[in-house]
Amino acid sequence: MSAAKKTETAKKVAKVQQDLGMSTKDIENGFVHYLYNTLGRNVDADLEYQFRALSYAVRDRLIGYWKKTWNEYNETDCKKAYYLSMEFLIGRSLCNNLLNLGIEDEAHQAMYELGVSLEEIESAEKDAGLGNGGLGRLAACFMDSCATLQLPVMGYGLRYEYGMFKQRIQNGYQVEDPDHWLGFGFYPWELQRTEYARKVKFGGSTHLFKDPHTGKLSTLWEGTDDVVAVPFDVPIPGFKNKTVNTLRLWSACAEEAFNLTEFNAGSYFEAVAQKSEAENITMVLYPNDVSENGKELRLKQQYFLVSASLQDVVCQWDKNHDGDFTNFAECNVFQLNDTHPSLAVAELMRILLDDYAMEWDEAWNIVSSCMAYTNHTLLPEALERWPVPLFQKLLPRPLDIIYEINRRFLKQVAMKWPGDSARFRRMSLIDEGNNVCMAYLAIVGSFSINGVAALHSQLLKEGLFHDFYELWPERFNNKTNGVTQRRWMAGCNPGLRALLKDKIGEGWITDLTQLSQIEEFVHDKSFRRAWMTVKRENKARLAELVKETTGVEFNVESLFDVQVKRIHEYKRQLLNILHVIHLYAKIKRGETDKWTNRCVIIGGKAAPGYAMAKNIIKLVNNVAEIINDDPEVGDMLKVAFIPNYRVSAMEVICPGADVSEQISTAGKEASGTGNMKFMMNGAVTIGTLDGANVEILEAVGEDNFFLFGLKAAEVEEIRKHYNPQHHIDNDEDLRAVMTLLESGHFSQFEPNIFNDIINSLKSPHDPWMTLADFRSYIDAQHKIGLAYQDHEHWNTMSIINSARSGIFSTDRTMKEYNDGIWKLDPIHLG
């Protein structure tokens, strides 16, 4: 096509896209068009079809900006960042896309004029099952902020057909049901891009051969089982800025979907076996890796992600730069979201060595100049160590490369610390148990290693990665996490958004530090009344969710005390439920002077293979049943475990919370992001000095935060001589709680089911030291109860927490990543 014809065509396309329009009538027409002409339904169709039609109409309005953004990035040949993550917990997208396009009011009016409800349509959208917790939600927030900041950042993940699982509670126990969120393969926001499909190798063997033309020794990886990675692109719009970035999700399929020879021979199952085995790679989010098969599948998923993604970036670079990799590292940066994508280091080496015939030093200079690693955990067991035999079976060529990386790295260690054999063993990428240490691979191959909160980053340098910090102190840095206020205030708390708009405008939606302005109104009676009204309405909405999902009725005048997050011993839901039992014991003893009615909400999923976490869920539900059915307790204390905790549930929960429980053992939580969501929406935190709690406390001050518990250094010191029985013997309240637990009061017809929990609490080897913090926690909770009785003072604390949450926006986080690591130029679109 000639240049003149291309220009003429581009003008026609732009005119068609412009004609779509953003008005109420345009959206109404688009909705009706898809409902009638694509889906063959009437306006009174089921919500599922109304949702599809409106989503298509909204997607149409994204695609023009999306294409323009993509073309601008490629035509300007700007530096780009690629965010590699095993999870992107994006939740629902319709509401967020309407917000970022700036057409919420138009969509609402369009649906109203057709006699349908936008809110009901939005509720019909399923949460995308692409993550299971804070890591994935953080990645989604990061993508939102990058688009809003107009940074050329592309996300790479996996298109899981099934999410982690749907959780329901049966007889108090967690029951896992499949989360087939994709249904029949329908997801209205994605576009399949088969032209960018990539081939990923597994298995086989490697051997050296001499190139007949150059005489150079090269490695051949052959006899492999190849899987095709097919990309599906999802648009990520910035806030009212015409930038739409891309999240590319890979789906696995067999290279040869059907073996006709096997079928004709009568081997029907074998005929489709290859297809099934390939598709299993992206069938389920994060399989249970307790079994050997689970470990194998998880390692496959990780390699599938990094291989497809890196091939994609390298192939596009090769195409646009005629095979010249001179400036590759200066124009591309890969951010590894935790340890899971660490294989990117070895895989990029493999591509450059094997596919582009580079020498080792040239390839390593590129790789180690464009990889950056974010660590999200202080738990050693979460750093991932893969057995060498499993690696050899699945990924023999990347294993060869890891061995060579390790050999060269250990030479550096030996030069730095001659004769220090203990350090040599500690730092080896292959440990003494013959496992590949994935976090170490990421560190050795990255120019930047960051933690996600000030305390977390410090503890990484002093503890887990101390040897590496001593070798490369310049590589280590901190980037405190955040959350996007577009979803976690503007989207999920419309009442608060309207109040803020009236007082300070809407600049805070892209600059959260502007929230500090509301502190000027902390003594304004009308503002204070409005603030309390918004909170009460949000509590009523949360109470409806609780009743709908659990049958428990909450009084909105009560204190709403909330802990929702993954169920894990270090997050100490156990400490929370011990306090609940303490309150129950006080009621039964008649000690209710100056009582504050309290509604306790706990929610979260336990990993399918995590027996203790599942037992904790059972305990919470048993305690709730006893308390909620006791007429003597009444409204003084209610307890509810919200099942199937997810993004859309949190959008109701965080605006309605009065108290945010952030009670992990100090030194165990990397950052936390739920703490930030609650804070933004005016909840007051009770927490330890752990993760980002430290920075929240610094922001709001001790008068607006309920601090308790041991500090991280104190935990490590007391651990040496920890004696839980001493705490029980010397604390009457704790004795009463343990007596109720041990007597079987909460398991009257299920004897001994909580013995493991009781034994863990009383063990001197309890790594979470729950009972050591009991008294401090109970005292802090007592202060909370008294503080809530002074509604005016509590309202002040609520306003101040929200006003001072500005630093916890991912916009700030992404600016810090960009200034300190990526160094991208924003691309402003007209």
Stockholm file with secondary structure:
# STOCKHOLM 1.0

chainA/1-830         MSAAKKTETAKKVAKVQQDLGMSTKDIENGFVHYLYNTLGRNVDADLEYQFRALSYAVRDRLIGYWKKTWNEYNETDCKKAYYLSMEFLIGRSLCNNLLNLGIEDEAHQAMYELGVSLEEIESAEKDAGLGNGGLGRLAACFMDSCATLQLPVMGYGLRYEYGMFKQRIQNGYQVEDPDHWLGFGFYPWELQRTEYARKVKFGGSTHLFKDPHTGKLSTLWEGTDDVVAVPFDVPIPGFKNKTVNTLRLWSACAEEAFNLTEFNAGSYFEAVAQKSEAENITMVLYPNDVSENGKELRLKQQYFLVSASLQDVVCQWDKNHDGDFTNFAECNVFQLNDTHPSLAVAELMRILLDDYAMEWDEAWNIVSSCMAYTNHTLLPEALERWPVPLFQKLLPRPLDIIYEINRRFLKQVAMKWPGDSARFRRMSLIDEGNNVCMAYLAIVGSFSINGVAALHSQLLKEGLFHDFYELWPERFNNKTNGVTQRRWMAGCNPGLRALLKDKIGEGWITDLTQLSQIEEFVHDKSFRRAWMTVKRENKARLAELVKETTGVEFNVESLFDVQVKRIHEYKRQLLNILHVIHLYAKIKRGETDKWTNRCVIIGGKAAPGYAMAKNIIKLVNNVAEIINDDPEVGDMLKVAFIPNYRVSAMEVICPGADVSEQISTAGKEASGTGNMKFMMNGAVTIGTLDGANVEILEAVGEDNFFLFGLKAAEVEEIRKHYNPQHHIDNDEDLRAVMTLLESGHFSQFEPNIFNDIINSLKSPHDPWMTLADFRSYIDAQHKIGLAYQDHEHWNTMSIINSARSGIFSTDRTMKEYNDGIWKLDPIHLG
#=GR chainA/1-830 SS CCHHHHHHHHHHHHHHHHHHCCSHHHHHHHHHHIIIIISCCCTTCCHHHHHHHHHHHHHHHHHHHHHHHHHHHHHHTCCEEEEECSCCCCBCCHHHHHHHHTCHHHHHHHHHHTTCCHHHHHHTSCCBCSCCSHHHHHHHHHHHHHHHTTCCEEEEEECCSBCSCEEEEETTEEEEECCCTTTTTCCTTCEECGGGCEEEEESCEEEEEECTTTCCEEEEEESCEEEEEEEEEEEEECSSSSCEEEEEEEEEEESSSCCHHHHHTTCHHHHHHHHHHHHGGGTBSSCCCSSHHHHHHHHHHHHHHHHHHHHHHHHHHHHHHTTCCTTHHHHEEEEEESSTTTTHHHHHHHIIIIISCCCHHHHHHHHHHHEEEECCCCCGGGSCEEEHHHHHHHCHHHHHHHHHHHHHHHHHHHHHSTTCHHHHHHHCSBCTTSEEEHHHHHHHHCSEEEESSHHHHHHHHHTTTHHHHHHCGGGEEECCCCBCHIIIIIITCHHHHHHHHHHHCSGGGTCGGGGGGGGGGTTCHHHHHHHHHHHHHHHHHHHHHHHHHHCCCCCTTSEEEEEESCCCGGGTHHHHHHHHHHHHHHHHTTCCTTCCCEEEEEECCCCTTCHHHHHHHHHHHHHHHHHHTCTTTGGGEEEEEESSCCHHHHHHHHHHCSEEEECCCTTTCSCCSHHHHHHHTTCEEEECSCTTHHHHHHHHCGGGSEECSCCHHHHHHHHTTCCHHHHHHTCHHHHHHHHHHHTTTTCTTSTTTTHHHHHHHHCTTCTTCTGGGHHHHHHHHHHHHHHHHSHHHHHHHHHHHHHTCGGGBHHHHHHHHIIIIICCCCCCCC
#=GC SS_cons         CCHHHHHHHHHHHHHHHHHHCCSHHHHHHHHHHIIIIISCCCTTCCHHHHHHHHHHHHHHHHHHHHHHHHHHHHHHTCCEEEEECSCCCCBCCHHHHHHHHTCHHHHHHHHHHTTCCHHHHHHTSCCBCSCCSHHHHHHHHHHHHHHHTTCCEEEEEECCSBCSCEEEEETTEEEEECCCTTTTTCCTTCEECGGGCEEEEESCEEEEEECTTTCCEEEEEESCEEEEEEEEEEEEECSSSSCEEEEEEEEEEESSSCCHHHHHTTCHHHHHHHHHHHHGGGTBSSCCCSSHHHHHHHHHHHHHHHHHHHHHHHHHHHHHHTTCCTTHHHHEEEEEESSTTTTHHHHHHHIIIIISCCCHHHHHHHHHHHEEEECCCCCGGGSCEEEHHHHHHHCHHHHHHHHHHHHHHHHHHHHHSTTCHHHHHHHCSBCTTSEEEHHHHHHHHCSEEEESSHHHHHHHHHTTTHHHHHHCGGGEEECCCCBCHIIIIIITCHHHHHHHHHHHCSGGGTCGGGGGGGGGGTTCHHHHHHHHHHHHHHHHHHHHHHHHHHCCCCCTTSEEEEEESCCCGGGTHHHHHHHHHHHHHHHHTTCCTTCCCEEEEEECCCCTTCHHHHHHHHHHHHHHHHHHTCTTTGGGEEEEEESSCCHHHHHHHHHHCSEEEECCCTTTCSCCSHHHHHHHTTCEEEECSCTTHHHHHHHHCGGGSEECSCCHHHHHHHHTTCCHHHHHHTCHHHHHHHHHHHTTTTCTTSTTTTHHHHHHHHCTTCTTCTGGGHHHHHHHHHHHHHHHHSHHHHHHHHHHHHHTCGGGBHHHHHHHHIIIIICCCCCCCC
//
